[in-house]
Amino acid sequence: MIGALIYLQVQSIKNRLRMRLRRLKKPKYLAGAAVGGAYFYFFFFRNLFVGRRSAAAADSASPETLLLLELVGALALFLMVLSAWIFPHERAALLFSEAEIAFLFPAPVTRRTLIHFKLLRSQIAILVTTFLLTLVSGRFGQGGKAWIHAAGWWLILSTLNLHTLAASFARTRLLELGVSNWRRRIVVLSVVALFVAAVLCWVKSAVPAPEASDFADLEALKYYLRHALESGPALYVLIPFRLVARPYLAADASAFLAAFIPAAVLMLLHYWWVVRADVAFEEASVELSRKFAERIAAVRAGGAWHLAAEPKKRKSPPFTLRPTGACAVAFLWKNLISAGHAFTLRTWIFLASFAVCAGLPLGLSSSRKGWLLPALGILTVILTGYSLFLGPAILRQDLRQDLANADILKMYPLRGWQVVLGELLAPAAILTGVQWCLVLLAAATFSRFPEGNDIPLSTRLSLGAALAMIAPMLNLVSLVIPNASALLFPAWMQSGRQHVGGIEVMGQRLIFMLGSVLVFGFALLPAAVLFGLVFFFAKIFLGVGVMVAVPFGAAVAATVLAAEAALAIGWMGRLFEKFDLSAESTG
C-alpha cells in the first residue's frame, strides 16, 4: 500500500510541474521565469561551487562563538517545542485534500499508513526548505561543507515536524482522558515557571550579576548568556535541543558524524512516538480539509482568507462614517475595515504614546555610553526606509484588491479620480501612521552616533518634523505607481486576493519592483532639487538655521510631491473610466 501512496505523490508532483511548464506559454509568465531564473543564477547559482569566502574565513568562528550559537539555537528550539504544547487547542488533524480523503479514507488503509503518507509528503517540503536555507545562507562553496549544513537543517526541520505531530497526538489523548486545554496549559506553564525560577536562582548564586557597564559591551553580554545557559539547570533541560542543533555547527565530517548519531537517535525516537500513537484523527482531518477547501475557494473568488460560514466577531469600524461627506472617506472607511483591527485610531495613539514615553527616557540619558541607543536609532531609521519601499507591496487595500470589482465601482455616481483617490487613502494612512510612530521613536532615542558624538535635540526635532511632513506625500506617490500599473497592465497584476507562486511570479514581481524604483526615483527628482534650492536659499540668504531650513524645504518638497500625485490621480481616473476588465487578458 505504501508503494501506491508513493506513486500517488510522484504523479502529483509531475502534474504540478507540467502545469507550471504549460503556464510558460504565456508571455507574462515566460518573461517572469526568465527574470526569476537570472536572479537565482547571479545571486546564488553562479557561485554555487566557488566559495564567496575562503575556507579559512568560513572556519574563523571561535569555539566560544560556536558554543554560543549552539546554546541560542537550542533555546530557540525549546521555545518552538514549548509553543506546540501551550497554544494549540484543537484535536490532532492531518491535512488532506478532498481528493485524498475520497480516495484514502474509504480504502483499507490503516492509520499508520496514513501517517506515513503525511510524513512522506512533509519530507518534500522539508527537503525544498533545506535546499533554500542552505542556498540563502551561502553555504555552498564553503570548503565542501554544504552537505554538512544541509544535513543539519534537515535534521532540525524533520525533528521539529515529528515533535509537532506527536504533540498534537498527545494533546488529543489528554482530551480523551478528560484533561482540558486550560488544565494542560496550566501544568505546562507551571513546569516552565519552576524551571525559569530554578535557572534564575542558580544564576544569581553562581554567576556574577551583570553590571550596568555589561549592557554597553556586547562581548560581556555574550559571556554572561553563555555561562547562564551552559551550566546549572539550563544545561540539563537544553541537552536534547543542543543535540539537534549541534550537527549544523559541525566543523568537519568527523565532528558531524559524532553529532549526527545522537541527533538521529532522537529523531527516530520521535518517529517511533508518532507511528505508535493510536489516536483517532480521521474526523478532525475531514473537518480541517473541508475548512481548508472552503478557504481556498473563497480566496480564488476574491474573498478573504476566512470561512464565510464561521461565526466571526463583528469588526468595529475605525471611525463613524457620516451619511454625507467626501466620497473618498467612504473608501477609506471600507479599506481600513478590510485591513483589520490593528489599524485603528486607538492603536496609533497607543503606539505614539509608547514611542514618546519609552523613547524619551532613553534618549535623555545621553551620559550612558554603549551601543544600545545608536543601534535602536539606526534600527528605527532602517525600518522607516523599509516601510517606504516595501509598504506598497504589503498593503494592498487599494485598487489592486478591488480591481476584480471594477464594474461595480464604475456604477457609482463618482468621477474616476474620486474612486482612485479613495482607494489610495487607506494604505497611505496606514503607512503614514507607522512612519510617524517610527519617527517619534527615532527622534526620542537617536541621541548619539555609534562613534559617541551627540545629536542635539533641536536637530532631531527638525529632521523629525521634515520627515513627518513629507512622509504622507511620499507614500501617496509610491502607491500611485503599483495602482497605475494595475490599470495599465491588468493581465500582469494579481487582482483581488489571488495567491500564485513560482519562480515566474517572483520574476514578474522583480520586473515591477525595478520599474517602480525607476519611476519613483524620477518622481522624487523635482522635489529633491527644489528641497536643495530652498534649503540653501533659506540658510544662506535668509540666514535661518538648520532647524528652520530643513522643515521649510521639506514643506516645499511635499507640495511638489502632492502636485505630482494629484496629476497622477487625475490621469489614473481617466484610465479607470475607460477600463474594461472583460476586455483584458487575465490569464
C-alpha positions as CSV (number, residue, x, y, z in Angstrom):
1,M,0.0,0.0,0.0
2,I,2.8,2.4,0.7
3,G,4.1,1.9,-2.8
4,A,0.7,3.1,-4.2
5,L,0.9,6.2,-2.0
6,I,4.4,7.0,-3.2
7,Y,3.1,6.6,-6.8
8,L,0.3,9.0,-6.0
9,Q,2.7,11.6,-4.6
10,V,5.1,11.3,-7.6
11,Q,2.2,11.7,-10.0
12,S,1.0,14.8,-8.1
13,I,4.5,16.3,-8.4
14,K,4.6,15.6,-12.1
15,N,1.2,17.1,-12.7
16,R,2.2,20.2,-10.8
17,L,5.4,20.6,-12.8
18,R,3.5,20.0,-16.0
19,M,1.1,22.8,-15.1
20,R,3.9,25.2,-14.3
21,L,5.6,24.4,-17.7
22,R,2.4,24.9,-19.6
23,R,2.0,28.3,-18.0
24,L,5.2,29.4,-19.6
25,K,3.4,29.6,-23.0
26,K,2.0,32.9,-21.8
27,P,4.4,35.9,-22.3
28,K,4.0,37.3,-18.8
29,Y,5.0,34.0,-17.2
30,L,7.8,33.4,-19.7
31,A,9.3,36.8,-19.0
32,G,8.9,36.4,-15.3
33,A,10.6,33.0,-15.4
34,A,13.5,34.4,-17.4
35,V,14.0,37.3,-14.9
36,G,13.5,35.0,-11.9
37,G,15.9,32.4,-13.3
38,A,18.5,35.2,-13.9
39,Y,18.1,36.4,-10.4
40,F,18.7,33.0,-8.9
41,Y,21.7,32.4,-11.1
42,F,23.5,35.6,-10.4
43,F,22.8,35.7,-6.7
44,F,23.1,32.0,-5.8
45,F,24.0,29.5,-8.5
46,R,26.8,31.4,-10.1
47,N,29.0,30.9,-7.0
48,L,27.4,27.5,-6.1
49,F,30.7,25.6,-6.0
50,V,33.1,28.6,-5.9
51,G,33.1,30.0,-2.4
52,R,32.5,33.6,-1.9
53,R,34.8,33.5,1.0
54,S,37.8,31.4,1.6
55,A,37.6,28.2,3.7
56,A,39.7,29.9,6.3
57,A,37.2,32.7,6.7
58,A,34.4,30.1,6.9
59,D,36.2,28.4,9.7
60,S,37.1,31.6,11.6
61,A,34.4,31.2,14.2
62,S,35.9,30.6,17.6
63,P,34.8,27.7,19.8
64,E,33.2,30.2,22.2
65,T,31.1,31.6,19.3
66,L,30.1,28.2,18.1
67,L,29.1,27.2,21.7
68,L,27.0,30.4,22.0
69,L,25.3,29.7,18.6
70,E,24.5,26.2,19.8
71,L,23.0,27.5,23.0
72,V,21.0,30.2,21.3
73,G,19.7,27.7,18.7
74,A,18.8,25.2,21.5
75,L,16.9,27.9,23.3
76,A,15.0,28.8,20.1
77,L,14.1,25.1,19.6
78,F,13.0,24.9,23.2
79,L,10.6,27.8,22.7
80,M,9.2,26.3,19.5
81,V,8.6,23.0,21.2
82,L,7.0,24.8,24.2
83,S,4.6,26.6,21.9
84,A,3.4,23.3,20.5
85,W,2.2,22.4,24.0
86,I,0.7,25.7,25.0
87,F,-1.0,27.5,22.1
88,P,-2.9,24.8,20.1
89,H,-6.3,23.9,21.3
90,E,-7.7,21.6,18.6
91,R,-7.6,17.9,18.3
92,A,-5.0,16.1,16.1
93,A,-5.8,16.6,12.5
94,L,-3.8,15.8,9.4
95,L,-4.5,18.0,6.4
96,F,-5.6,16.0,3.3
97,S,-7.0,17.3,0.1
98,E,-10.6,16.4,-0.8
99,A,-9.4,14.0,-3.4
100,E,-7.1,12.3,-1.0
101,I,-9.9,11.9,1.6
102,A,-12.3,10.5,-1.1
103,F,-9.5,8.0,-2.2
104,L,-7.8,7.0,1.0
105,F,-10.3,7.2,3.8
106,P,-12.7,4.6,2.4
107,A,-9.8,2.3,1.3
108,P,-8.5,-0.5,3.5
109,V,-5.7,1.7,4.8
110,T,-4.5,1.7,8.4
111,R,-3.9,4.9,10.4
112,R,-0.2,4.1,10.5
113,T,-0.2,4.1,6.7
114,L,-1.9,7.4,6.5
115,I,0.6,8.8,8.9
116,H,3.4,7.5,6.8
117,F,1.8,9.2,3.7
118,K,1.7,12.5,5.5
119,L,5.3,12.1,6.7
120,L,6.4,11.4,3.2
121,R,4.6,14.5,1.9
122,S,6.1,16.6,4.6
123,Q,9.6,15.4,3.6
124,I,9.2,17.0,0.2
125,A,8.6,20.4,1.7
126,I,11.4,19.9,4.3
127,L,13.9,19.0,1.5
128,V,12.9,22.1,-0.5
129,T,13.2,24.3,2.6
130,T,16.6,22.7,3.5
131,F,17.9,23.4,0.0
132,L,16.7,27.0,0.1
133,L,18.1,27.7,3.6
134,T,21.4,26.2,2.6
135,L,21.4,28.3,-0.6
136,V,20.4,31.6,1.0
137,S,22.9,31.2,3.9
138,G,25.7,31.0,1.3
139,R,26.9,27.6,2.5
140,F,27.7,26.2,-1.0
141,G,31.3,26.6,-1.8
142,Q,32.4,26.8,1.8
143,G,35.2,24.4,1.8
144,G,32.9,21.5,0.9
145,K,30.7,21.9,4.0
146,A,27.4,22.4,2.1
147,W,26.3,18.9,2.8
148,I,27.0,19.3,6.5
149,H,24.8,22.3,6.8
150,A,22.1,20.8,4.6
151,A,22.0,17.7,6.6
152,G,21.9,19.8,9.8
153,W,18.9,21.8,8.5
154,W,17.2,18.5,7.5
155,L,17.6,17.1,11.0
156,I,16.3,20.2,12.7
157,L,13.3,20.6,10.4
158,S,12.4,16.8,10.5
159,T,12.7,16.6,14.2
160,L,10.5,19.7,14.7
161,N,7.9,18.3,12.3
162,L,7.8,14.9,14.1
163,H,7.6,16.6,17.5
164,T,4.7,18.9,16.4
165,L,2.8,15.9,15.1
166,A,3.5,13.8,18.2
167,A,2.5,16.8,20.4
168,S,-0.9,17.0,18.6
169,F,-1.5,13.3,19.2
170,A,-0.6,13.7,22.9
171,R,-2.9,16.7,23.3
172,T,-5.8,14.6,21.7
173,R,-5.0,11.7,24.1
174,L,-5.2,14.1,27.1
175,L,-8.5,15.5,25.9
176,E,-9.9,11.9,25.6
177,L,-8.7,11.3,29.2
178,G,-10.6,14.4,30.4
179,V,-7.7,16.8,30.7
180,S,-8.9,20.1,29.3
181,N,-6.8,22.5,27.3
182,W,-6.5,25.0,30.1
183,R,-5.5,22.4,32.6
184,R,-2.8,21.2,30.3
185,R,-1.6,24.8,29.8
186,I,-1.5,25.5,33.5
187,V,0.6,22.3,34.1
188,V,3.0,23.1,31.3
189,L,3.3,26.8,32.3
190,S,3.8,25.8,36.0
191,V,6.7,23.4,35.0
192,V,8.2,26.2,32.8
193,A,7.9,28.7,35.7
194,L,9.6,26.3,38.1
195,F,12.4,25.8,35.5
196,V,12.8,29.5,35.0
197,A,12.9,30.2,38.7
198,A,15.5,27.4,39.2
199,V,17.7,28.9,36.5
200,L,17.4,32.4,37.9
201,C,18.2,31.3,41.4
202,W,21.2,29.3,40.2
203,V,22.4,32.2,38.0
204,K,22.1,34.6,40.9
205,S,24.1,32.5,43.2
206,A,26.7,31.0,40.8
207,V,27.2,33.6,38.0
208,P,28.3,37.2,38.8
209,A,25.4,39.6,38.2
210,P,25.8,41.8,35.2
211,E,26.6,45.4,35.9
212,A,25.4,48.5,34.0
213,S,28.7,48.5,32.0
214,D,28.0,45.0,30.8
215,F,25.0,46.1,28.8
216,A,27.2,48.5,26.9
217,D,29.6,45.7,25.9
218,L,28.3,43.1,23.5
219,E,31.1,40.6,24.4
220,A,30.2,40.9,28.1
221,L,26.6,40.1,27.3
222,K,27.7,37.1,25.2
223,Y,29.9,35.8,28.1
224,Y,27.0,36.2,30.6
225,L,24.5,34.4,28.3
226,R,26.9,31.6,27.5
227,H,27.6,30.9,31.2
228,A,23.9,31.1,32.1
229,L,22.9,28.5,29.6
230,E,25.7,26.0,29.6
231,S,25.6,25.2,33.3
232,G,23.1,24.7,36.1
233,P,19.5,23.6,35.4
234,A,19.6,25.0,31.9
235,L,22.4,22.6,31.0
236,Y,20.2,19.6,31.6
237,V,17.0,21.0,30.1
238,L,18.7,22.1,26.9
239,I,20.6,18.8,26.3
240,P,18.1,17.3,23.7
241,F,17.8,20.6,21.9
242,R,21.6,21.1,21.8
243,L,21.8,17.6,20.3
244,V,19.5,18.6,17.5
245,A,21.3,21.9,16.7
246,R,24.9,20.5,17.0
247,P,25.2,18.8,13.6
248,Y,24.6,22.0,11.8
249,L,27.5,23.6,13.5
250,A,30.0,20.7,13.0
251,A,33.4,21.8,11.8
252,D,34.2,18.8,9.7
253,A,32.9,15.3,8.6
254,S,34.1,13.5,11.7
255,A,32.6,16.1,14.1
256,F,29.3,15.9,12.1
257,L,29.2,12.1,12.3
258,A,29.8,12.3,16.1
259,A,27.0,14.8,16.4
260,F,24.7,13.2,13.8
261,I,24.3,9.8,15.7
262,P,22.6,11.1,18.9
263,A,20.5,13.6,16.9
264,A,19.4,10.8,14.5
265,V,18.5,8.6,17.5
266,L,16.4,11.5,19.0
267,M,14.7,11.9,15.6
268,L,14.0,8.1,15.4
269,L,12.5,8.2,18.9
270,H,10.1,10.9,17.8
271,Y,9.2,8.8,14.7
272,W,8.5,5.8,17.0
273,W,6.4,8.1,19.1
274,V,4.3,9.2,16.1
275,V,3.7,5.9,14.5
276,R,2.9,4.1,17.8
277,A,0.3,6.7,18.8
278,D,-3.1,5.2,18.4
279,V,-5.2,8.4,18.2
280,A,-8.3,8.9,16.1
281,F,-7.7,11.8,13.7
282,E,-9.9,10.9,10.8
283,E,-13.0,13.1,11.7
284,A,-10.9,16.1,12.7
285,S,-8.9,15.7,9.4
286,V,-12.0,15.6,7.3
287,E,-13.3,18.8,9.1
288,L,-9.9,20.5,8.7
289,S,-9.7,19.6,5.0
290,R,-13.2,20.9,4.4
291,K,-12.4,24.2,6.0
292,F,-9.2,24.5,4.0
293,A,-11.0,23.8,0.8
294,E,-13.6,26.5,1.6
295,R,-10.8,28.9,2.3
296,I,-9.1,28.1,-1.0
297,A,-12.4,28.6,-2.8
298,A,-13.0,31.9,-1.0
299,V,-9.5,33.2,-1.9
300,R,-9.9,32.2,-5.6
301,A,-13.2,34.0,-5.6
302,G,-11.5,37.2,-4.4
303,G,-12.8,36.9,-0.8
304,A,-11.0,37.0,2.5
305,W,-8.8,34.2,3.9
306,H,-11.5,33.0,6.4
307,L,-14.7,31.0,6.3
308,A,-17.8,32.8,5.5
309,A,-19.9,30.2,7.3
310,E,-17.9,30.5,10.6
311,P,-19.5,32.9,13.1
312,K,-17.0,35.7,13.5
313,K,-16.9,38.6,15.8
314,R,-18.2,41.7,14.2
315,K,-15.4,44.1,13.3
316,S,-15.8,47.5,14.8
317,P,-15.3,50.3,12.2
318,P,-12.2,52.5,12.6
319,F,-14.4,55.6,12.9
320,T,-18.1,56.5,12.4
321,L,-19.0,57.1,8.8
322,R,-21.4,60.0,8.4
323,P,-24.3,59.8,5.9
324,T,-22.9,62.7,3.9
325,G,-19.4,63.9,3.2
326,A,-16.4,63.4,0.9
327,C,-16.7,60.2,-1.2
328,A,-13.1,59.3,-0.7
329,V,-13.7,59.0,3.1
330,A,-16.1,56.1,2.4
331,F,-13.4,54.2,0.6
332,L,-11.0,54.9,3.4
333,W,-13.5,53.6,5.9
334,K,-14.1,50.4,3.9
335,N,-10.5,49.6,3.3
336,L,-9.5,50.3,6.9
337,I,-12.1,47.7,8.0
338,S,-10.6,45.3,5.4
339,A,-7.1,45.9,6.9
340,G,-8.2,44.6,10.3
341,H,-8.4,45.6,13.9
342,A,-4.7,46.6,14.2
343,F,-5.2,49.8,12.2
344,T,-7.5,51.9,14.4
345,L,-7.0,55.3,15.9
346,R,-6.7,53.8,19.4
347,T,-3.8,51.7,18.2
348,W,-2.0,54.6,16.7
349,I,-2.5,56.7,19.8
350,F,-1.1,53.9,22.0
351,L,1.9,53.4,19.7
352,A,2.7,57.1,19.6
353,S,2.4,57.3,23.4
354,F,4.7,54.3,23.8
355,A,7.3,55.8,21.4
356,V,7.4,59.0,23.4
357,C,7.1,57.6,26.9
358,A,9.6,54.8,26.3
359,G,11.9,56.7,24.0
360,L,12.4,60.0,25.8
361,P,13.9,58.5,29.0
362,L,16.4,56.5,26.9
363,G,17.2,59.5,24.7
364,L,17.7,61.9,27.5
365,S,20.1,59.6,29.3
366,S,22.9,60.6,26.9
367,S,25.5,60.1,29.6
368,R,25.2,56.3,29.2
369,K,27.8,55.1,26.7
370,G,27.4,52.0,24.6
371,W,25.7,50.5,21.6
372,L,22.1,50.3,22.7
373,L,20.9,53.9,21.8
374,P,22.7,54.1,18.4
375,A,21.6,50.6,17.5
376,L,17.9,51.4,18.4
377,G,18.1,54.7,16.5
378,I,19.6,53.2,13.4
379,L,17.1,50.3,13.5
380,T,14.1,52.8,13.5
381,V,15.6,54.7,10.6
382,I,16.1,51.4,8.6
383,L,12.5,50.3,9.4
384,T,11.2,53.7,8.2
385,G,13.0,53.2,4.9
386,Y,11.8,49.7,4.5
387,S,8.2,50.8,5.2
388,L,8.5,53.3,2.4
389,F,9.7,50.8,-0.2
390,L,8.1,47.6,1.0
391,G,4.8,49.0,2.4
392,P,3.1,49.4,-1.0
393,A,3.8,45.7,-1.8
394,I,2.5,44.5,1.6
395,L,-0.6,46.7,1.9
396,R,-2.9,46.0,-1.0
397,Q,-6.2,47.5,0.3
398,D,-6.5,49.7,-2.8
399,L,-7.3,49.3,-6.5
400,R,-5.3,46.1,-6.7
401,Q,-7.7,44.4,-4.3
402,D,-10.8,45.9,-5.8
403,L,-9.9,45.7,-9.5
404,A,-11.9,42.5,-9.9
405,N,-15.0,44.6,-8.8
406,A,-14.2,47.4,-11.3
407,D,-17.6,47.0,-13.0
408,I,-19.4,47.6,-9.7
409,L,-17.2,50.6,-8.8
410,K,-17.9,52.2,-12.1
411,M,-21.7,52.1,-11.4
412,Y,-21.2,54.6,-8.6
413,P,-22.1,58.2,-9.5
414,L,-18.5,59.2,-9.0
415,R,-15.7,60.5,-11.1
416,G,-12.8,58.2,-11.8
417,W,-10.3,60.3,-9.8
418,Q,-12.6,60.2,-6.8
419,V,-12.6,56.4,-6.8
420,V,-8.8,56.3,-7.3
421,L,-8.1,58.8,-4.5
422,G,-10.4,56.9,-2.1
423,E,-8.8,53.6,-2.9
424,L,-5.3,55.0,-2.2
425,L,-6.1,56.7,1.1
426,A,-6.2,53.6,3.4
427,P,-2.7,52.2,2.6
428,A,-1.3,55.8,2.6
429,A,-2.9,56.4,6.0
430,I,-1.6,53.1,7.5
431,L,2.0,53.7,6.2
432,T,2.0,57.3,7.4
433,G,0.9,56.2,10.9
434,V,3.6,53.6,11.0
435,Q,6.3,56.0,9.8
436,W,5.2,58.8,12.2
437,C,5.5,56.4,15.2
438,L,9.0,55.3,13.9
439,V,10.0,59.0,13.5
440,L,8.8,59.7,17.1
441,L,10.8,56.8,18.4
442,A,13.9,57.8,16.3
443,A,13.7,61.4,17.5
444,A,13.4,60.3,21.1
445,T,16.2,57.7,21.1
446,F,18.7,58.5,18.4
447,S,20.6,60.9,20.6
448,R,24.1,59.7,19.8
449,F,26.1,58.3,16.8
450,P,27.9,55.0,17.2
451,E,31.2,56.9,17.4
452,G,29.9,58.7,20.5
453,N,29.1,62.2,19.1
454,D,25.8,63.5,20.5
455,I,22.9,64.6,18.2
456,P,21.2,67.7,19.6
457,L,17.5,67.5,20.4
458,S,16.9,70.5,18.1
459,T,18.4,68.6,15.1
460,R,16.3,65.5,15.9
461,L,13.1,67.6,16.1
462,S,13.9,69.4,12.9
463,L,14.6,66.2,10.9
464,G,11.6,64.5,12.5
465,A,9.2,67.4,11.6
466,A,10.6,67.3,8.0
467,L,10.0,63.6,7.7
468,A,6.6,63.9,9.2
469,M,5.6,66.5,6.6
470,I,7.0,64.6,3.6
471,A,6.0,61.1,4.5
472,P,2.3,61.2,3.5
473,M,3.1,62.6,0.0
474,L,5.9,60.0,-0.4
475,N,3.5,57.2,0.5
476,L,0.9,58.6,-1.9
477,V,3.4,58.7,-4.8
478,S,4.8,55.3,-4.0
479,L,1.2,53.8,-4.0
480,V,0.3,55.5,-7.3
481,I,2.9,53.5,-9.2
482,P,1.6,49.9,-8.5
483,N,-2.0,51.0,-8.8
484,A,-1.3,52.7,-12.1
485,S,0.4,49.5,-13.2
486,A,-2.7,47.5,-12.3
487,L,-4.8,49.8,-14.6
488,L,-2.2,49.8,-17.4
489,F,-1.3,46.1,-17.3
490,P,-4.1,44.2,-15.5
491,A,-3.2,40.9,-17.1
492,W,0.2,41.1,-15.4
493,M,-1.1,42.0,-12.0
494,Q,-2.6,39.8,-9.3
495,S,-6.0,41.3,-8.8
496,G,-8.2,40.6,-5.9
497,R,-6.6,38.3,-3.3
498,Q,-5.1,35.7,-5.6
499,H,-2.1,33.7,-4.3
500,V,0.0,32.5,-7.2
501,G,3.5,31.2,-6.6
502,G,6.5,30.1,-8.6
503,I,9.7,31.4,-9.9
504,E,7.9,33.1,-12.8
505,V,5.7,35.0,-10.4
506,M,8.7,36.1,-8.5
507,G,10.3,37.3,-11.8
508,Q,7.2,39.3,-12.5
509,R,7.5,41.0,-9.1
510,L,11.2,41.7,-9.7
511,I,10.3,43.4,-13.1
512,F,7.7,45.6,-11.4
513,M,9.9,46.3,-8.5
514,L,12.7,47.6,-10.8
515,G,10.3,49.6,-12.8
516,S,8.7,51.0,-9.7
517,V,12.1,52.1,-8.3
518,L,13.0,53.9,-11.5
519,V,9.6,55.7,-11.7
520,F,9.8,56.6,-8.0
521,G,13.3,58.0,-8.4
522,F,12.2,60.0,-11.4
523,A,9.2,61.4,-9.4
524,L,11.5,62.3,-6.5
525,L,13.9,64.3,-8.6
526,P,12.0,67.6,-8.9
527,A,11.1,67.5,-5.2
528,A,14.7,66.8,-4.2
529,V,16.0,69.6,-6.4
530,L,13.6,72.1,-5.0
531,F,14.3,71.0,-1.5
532,G,18.0,71.6,-2.0
533,L,17.4,75.0,-3.6
534,V,15.0,76.1,-0.8
535,F,17.3,74.8,1.9
536,F,20.4,76.7,0.7
537,F,18.4,79.8,-0.1
538,A,16.9,79.9,3.4
539,K,20.2,79.1,5.0
540,I,22.5,81.4,3.0
541,F,20.3,84.4,2.0
542,L,17.7,84.4,4.8
543,G,20.2,83.4,7.5
544,V,18.0,80.9,9.2
545,G,19.4,77.8,11.0
546,V,19.2,74.2,10.0
547,M,16.3,73.8,12.5
548,V,14.1,76.1,10.3
549,A,15.6,75.5,6.8
550,V,15.1,71.7,6.8
551,P,11.3,71.7,7.6
552,F,10.8,74.7,5.2
553,G,12.5,72.8,2.4
554,A,10.5,69.6,3.3
555,A,7.2,71.6,3.1
556,V,8.1,72.8,-0.4
557,A,9.1,69.2,-1.4
558,A,5.9,67.8,0.0
559,T,4.0,70.4,-2.1
560,V,5.7,69.3,-5.2
561,L,5.0,65.6,-4.5
562,A,1.4,66.5,-3.7
563,A,1.1,68.2,-7.1
564,E,2.6,65.1,-8.8
565,A,0.3,62.8,-7.0
566,A,-2.7,65.0,-8.0
567,L,-1.8,64.9,-11.6
568,A,-1.2,61.1,-11.5
569,I,-4.5,60.5,-9.7
570,G,-6.3,62.6,-12.4
571,W,-4.7,60.6,-15.1
572,M,-5.5,57.3,-13.4
573,G,-9.1,58.4,-13.0
574,R,-9.4,58.8,-16.8
575,L,-7.8,55.3,-17.2
576,F,-10.3,53.9,-14.7
577,E,-13.3,55.4,-16.5
578,K,-12.1,53.7,-19.7
579,F,-11.1,50.5,-18.0
580,D,-13.0,47.3,-19.1
581,L,-11.9,44.2,-17.2
582,S,-13.7,41.8,-19.6
583,A,-11.6,43.1,-22.5
584,E,-8.3,42.4,-20.7
585,S,-6.5,39.1,-20.7
586,T,-6.3,37.9,-17.1
587,G,-4.8,34.5,-17.9
